[in-house]
Amino acid sequence: MNAGGVDKACKSNAGGWTLETRSWKRYNVVVKNFQDLDVYKRASELFPRIYRLVRSWSAFDQRELGSQLIRAANSIHANLAEGFSKSEKDFKRYIGTAIGSCDEVVSHLTDAHHINLITEQEKQELVGEYEVVGKQLTRLKQSWKRL
């Protein structure tokens, strides 16, 4: 769902993709590139928060858990960018990889909390954000269609 709580389905449109809502009203938004996807915007805006968080840790923790967390967070929006111009089947595979990376971020954040690198509040806030990303990715994968 987007910020307004509207579920979106995707369809191609000459020169781009169209997102159509699955609700009582219909809105058409042309998706010309991956940067037009709400989930891409959200994931790429979350990445600097993860990066800055990890950079506040000790060198050892940055190198061990931190590097995995940063790579997983970066992978989400990077997979959307890489797969966007591919076939429908391939793009859905890239979305699946992004979902896996999203789950990996949640796992690493939980680990970071367990070893006292982040507070419960930080964990809950970030995990909540990545749960939204995961739901958006799942809906995108389910509804993405090429005409």
N, C-alpha and C positions, 0 to 999 in steps of 0.2 A: 504494500500500500504506500501511496505517496503521503506527503505531509497532511493532505486533506482527507486521508482515510479512504482513498479511492483505489480499487484494485485495477491494475492496468494489464492489458493483453497487447501483444505486439503483432503488427502486420506490415508487410512491405508496401511501399508507396513509391511511385516513380521518383527516383532520385534519392530515396532514403527509406526509412522504416516509419511506421505509424504506430503509436501506442493508442489503443482504444480502451476506454474504461469498461468494466463489466458491472455497470450499475444502471440506474434508470436513465441517466443522461449520458450522452456521448460527447467526448472531447477528442479531437485529433491533434496529435503533436508529432511532427515529423522528427524522426531520429536519424540524423545524417551521419553521426559518428558515435563512437563509444562514449564520448564526453557528454552526450545528451542523456544518457541513462542516469536516473536518480540514484541507483545503487552504486554506479561508478563514482558519482560525486560524493556520496556519503563515505564510501570506503577510502577514497583518496584524501578526504578531509580528516579522517581519523588517523591516517598514517603518521602525520607529523606529531600527533599527540603521543603515539606509541614510541616514535623515535626519540622525542625529548624525554619521555619517561625513562627509557633505557639508558640514555646518556647521563642520567642522574645517578646511576648505579656505580658500584666499584668496577674497576677495569676487569676483574675476573668475572663478575656477574654479567657485564656487558658482553664479554667474549663468549661465555657459555650459553646461558639461557637467553640473554638479550639478543644475540645475533639471530637465534632461531625465531624469536618473537618478531623482530624487525623484518626478516625475510618472509615470514608467513603473512604479516600485515601488508607488506608491499605486494605480495603475490595475488591478493584478491583483485585489486583494480588492474594490475598488470595483465592478468589472465583475461579480463574483459576486453582490454585494449587489444591484446594479441589475437583473440578469437573473433572479434566483431566482424571482420571482413571475410571470415571463412563461411563455409556452407552452414546451413541450419544444424545439421548433425554435429559438425565440428564445433560450432559455437556452443552448443549445449554441452559438449564434452569439456570445453574450457570453463563454462559456468560451473560444471560439476567439480572441476579442480579448484575453482574459487571458493566453492562451498567447503571443500576439504580444508583449504587454507584458513577459512573463517573459523571452522571448528578447532583448528590447530591454535589459532590466536587465543581462543577461549581457554583451551587446555593450558597454554603457557602462562596466561594471566592467573589461572588458578594455582599453578605451580609457584609463580612469583609471590602470590599471597601466602601460600603454605610455608615459604622460607623467609617471610617477613620483608620482602622487597617492596611490596605495595600493601596499602591498608585495605581493610574490608570494603570501605567506601569506594576507594579507587577501583578495586576489582569489580564491585557491583555495577558501578557506573560504566566502565569500559565493556564488561561482559554484556550488559544491557544493550549498549550501542551495537556490538557485534552480533547479538541475537537478532536485532532489527535487520542488519545487513544480510544475515543468513536467511531470514524469511524473504527478503526482497530477492535474493538470488534464487531461492527455490521457486518463487512465483514466476520470475523471469524465465527460468528453465522450463517450467511447465507450460507457459503461455507463448513462448517465442515461436512464431510461424513465419515462414517465407511464402509469399504468394507467387 
